[in-house]
């Protein structure tokens, strides 16, 4: 019996991954470091290399990453707080689901960026608990955050669902032993989701699938 649903944030609740890419591109252009969309997908969406991995692969000194993050912060924060980024229909779906299930938010984003990204919406109010990068030692595709979500919700893996939009998030949910639903969005629409249990076109299809799984 389904008791809990765990949502990723970026690409599932809000359309914000392009903001990270845009901020990265602005800073790296200023630093005269070539940067493509494929670079972004590789170090952010396919893997958890992050910017540190990006610079290490180019044999740039560690100081580059610190400088990059310092310069990017103001740009990224501004873009996040500029307007409402919520995905259409998501609030109505959360409002309906939180009447029947424990809802958890499990994101690799930091608390600061999560709050800024939701400064124009009320989506966070529908969750019973929120887990961010600060709450885990290892980030996706490691299953740690979803194992912690199971503990927070006090449910077994077969009593939960994970909703993700990127392959490494799907890998994290599956590694935790949880049925995982992929909803590709934005930069992830052309990625491989063969590891997911279900693939939806958009979040509006989620309630029908949940009803089917519960029947």
N, C-alpha and C positions, 0 to 999 in steps of 0.2 A: 504494500500500500504506500502510495506517495505521500510523504509528509513535509518535505523541504525542497526548495528550488534555489540553486545558487547561480547568480548572474555575474558574468564579467561586466566591466563598465565600458571602456572605450570600444566603440564599434557595435555594442549590444544595446546600451542605454543611450549613449550620446555619440554623435558623429564628430569625433575629435582627433582621430589619428592623423588626418591631413594637416592639422595644426602643428603637430610635432615635426612632421616632415618639412613644412614651410619654415618653421623657426630654425631647424637644423640647417636648411639650405641657405638661409640668409647669413647665418654666422659662418658657415664653411666657405661660402663665396667670399666673404670679407677676409677670411684666413687664407684664401687662394688654394683651398683643398678641394679637388674634384669630388662631386657628390651627386649620385643619381637616385632615382626612385628605387631601383633594384638594390642599391646599397642600403637604403632605409628598410626595405622589406626584409633584407637578409639579417641585419643586426637588431631589428626591432620586432618583426612579426614572425619570421621563420624560426629564429633562435633567440636566446637571451644574452647574446654577446654584448649588446648595448654599445654606447659610444666608445667605451674603453676598448672593446674588442675591435671596433672599426679602426681606431688609431693604432692599436697594436699590430694589426695585419698590414698596416702601411709603414710599420717600423718608425712611427713618430713617438717622441718621448712622452712619458706619462703626463708631463705638465700640460700637454696639449688638451688632454681631456678636461682637466680642471679649468683651464682658460675657456674652453668651449662651453662648458656647463654654466660658467659665470656669465658669459655673454648671452647665452641662449635664454637664461631664466626670465629676464624682463620681457623678452619678445613672446615667449611661450605663455607666460602668465597673462600678459595683455590679451593675447588671442583667446585664451580660455575664458577670461572674464568679460569679454567684449559683448557677447550675446548668448541667447538660448541655443544650445547645441543638441537638445534632446531629439531622439528619433521619433517620427510620427507614430502615434498610437501607443507608445510605450507606457505613458502614464495611466491610461485607462486599463491596460492589461495588468500592470502592477497593482492598481487599486482593486481589481477583481480578484487577483490571485492571493493578495495578502489577507483576504477574509477566510481562506481555506488552507493556506500552507505557511510554513515558516519560510521567510525570504531572507536570503543572505547575499551580500555583495562581496565578491572576492576578486580583487584587482591587484595587478602588479604595480599600479600607479602609487605615487606617494600621496599621503593625506592632503598636503597642500594643493596639489594639482587636482585631486578629486573634488575638493571643496570649491575651488575656483571654477571648474568645469560645470558645476551644478549651481552656480550663484544666481542663475536666472530661472531655475526650475525647483520643483518640490520632490523630485524623484527619490532622494535619499530618505525621506520620511516614511517611505513604504517598507523599509527594510528592518528586520528584527535585529540584525547585526551587520557590521561592515568590517572587512579585513583588507588592509592595504599592505604595501611593501614593508612598512615599518613593523608589521606584525609577524613577519616570516624571515627566516634566515635565507631560505632558498626560494627563488621565484620560478614561475612557469617556464619550461614544461615540467619542473619538479612538482610532485603532487602535494607538497607540504600545505599550501594554502587551502586546498580542498579537504585534506585530512583534518585541518584545524576547523574548517567549516562544519564538517560532520560532528566534531566534538562540541562546537558551539551550539549547534542545533539539537544535539543529543539524539541523533538518528543514525541508523546503519546506512551503508553505502547503497543497498538496494531499496532504500526508502527516499532516495534523493535524485535530483536531476541537476545537471550542469548545463548552462547556456553560454556558448562561446562564439567568437567570430574569427579566431585565428588558429592555425594548426598547433601552435605550441600550447595554447589554452586547452584545446581538445585533448592533446597528449597528457596534460596535467589532470584533467578530469578522468580520463580513462585509466591513468596510472593509479588514481585513488579508488578505482573500482566502481565508479559512478556512471550511470547511463548519461551520455553526453550528446547534446544537440548543438549542431553548428548552424549559425546564421551568418553566412559570408556577407560582408558589407564593405563598401569602399575599396580600399587597396587589397582586401583579401578575397575578392570575388573570383579570382583566377587561380587560387591556391588549391592544394590537394587536401581534401577533407575525407578521404577514404577511411580514415580511422574513426570518424564520428559514427554514432549509432543512428542518427537521423540528421538530415540536412534540410533546412527550410529556406524559402526564398526571402522571407522577411518575418519580423516578429509577430505580425498580425496572424500568422498561421499557428502560433504557439498554443493558444487555448484549445483549439481543436485537437492538436496532437496530445495534449495533456489529458483531455477527456477520453481520447482513444486508449491511451496507456492505462487509464483508471477503469476502463470498462471490462 
